[in-house]
Amino acid sequence: MAGKFELYQDKSGDYRFRLKAGNGEVIATGQGYASKSSALNGIESVRRNAADAEVVEAEG
């Protein structure tokens, strides 16, 4: 089963999204957005850019 993006409104009224794997585990979360359309744009940005994203090690 493929993963899915869940779009929701948090307690403060911001729109957020989370990406869930096929097993239901949350594998990514988005920042808070003032509007639903901005959150949807955030999802589209992840879809467009994630496949080509470079993996780098960060110091902690």
Secondary structure, DSSP 8 states (H G I E B T S, - for coil): ---EEEEEE-TTS-EEEEEE-TTS-EEEE---BSSHHHHHHHHHHHHHHGGG--------
